[in-house]
């Protein structure tokens, strides 16, 4: 009986692997890239690429373990949600920039990159010096919020 239950569970796990999230992204237009449009220096480019681009751009890279169900759905959720909030690959679109003024704050407070991401992406872990230079750069490049909501 136990053996049969295990076999059924195994079969479910195997079949589950055939269910994969939609990873499609529109083609990359370099001229619409945030780092290109802002003329970011190389050190900033490298940090933002490593720490933000997997979730906030159409250039996400997927590690091998990202293909296992259900990890794949969990990761894709972060990516879709991240892209929806802010997409560095579509900087020509004002909707992609709506939350950009929060970048410095998110980095300063250690909210971004997401902690779960830095567990496996050592290159995305920012030390205090890197955080400070990113915060400084973002505040110089991204206009402050012009709306009614000042804080
Ligand atoms: C692992 C995926 C992931 C990475 C990496 C990541 N983000 Fe995010 N980001 C998200 C998700 C998901 C949201 C939306 C949910 C939330 O706010 O927590 C978000 C939201 C944001 C927001 C909007 C905040 C708000 O709530 O309005 C900003 C700004 C932001 N991220 C900046 C960054 C910056 C800058 C980096 C790189 C230093 C970064 N993120 C790295 C997934 C990510």
Boltz pocket constraint, residues with backbone or C-beta under 6 A from the ligand:
constraints:
  - pocket:
      binder: B
      contacts: [[A, 47], [A, 48], [A, 51], [A, 52], [A, 53], [A, 54], [A, 55], [A, 56], [A, 77], [A, 78], [A, 79], [A, 81], [A, 82], [A, 85], [A, 86], [A, 99], [A, 100], [A, 101], [A, 102], [A, 103], [A, 106], [A, 107], [A, 112], [A, 113], [A, 114], [A, 117]]
      max_distance: 6.0
